[in-house]
């Protein structure tokens, strides 16, 4: 099994009207690489104005410039460590000042560092994982959802994980954070409805840059046993789900968690 390389470059701006995202302002955290980068190109190729946020400003600026040049849309770049409450506040303030009302927020930033064993898991690492995967998405969603509800509405999309429903010992803090994000998704759907929809994409193993550190022989063997499609996801395969939740195609979906995991068991 090979790791999927970049497949996001396209100038096809056509879309079914029900999936229309043209001129929407879309903020994607963790948007400079991996699944976030694929979604950024997917939205920009269909006419959305895409805001890229991650910890490293230079990487964000590089992606934003590429989106502007390739698709002729407006794109902004901002540095933000989403685990920091105040940085979430600052990010939302500058985004609203620059783009006006936000139409779509994609909480994609996440991390799941390795640890030697559960008893040697350090408090600082635990707090970091919770901060990036739960505290940040919560704060950004509350700020964005409040503004969306006061204006013309919008869509919030949380990127969660199979670990949230099938936790494994090697990633328990991550699993706990993503399970919390599932709960936040449903709770905020009720908090900000009816004009703001809040949904989640529950991702299985995708062959992004992270997969370069995997034992691919072991992964392929496990995929044969535990996944109905018997393979990892290609990064571009998340784009359809994101467009669905961001557009009128999902107008009756809120508080929902869509499994995008290749039939993982």
Order of alpha helices (4+ residues) and beta strands (2+ residues): beta-alpha-beta-alpha-beta-alpha-beta-alpha-alpha-beta-alpha-beta-alpha-alpha-beta
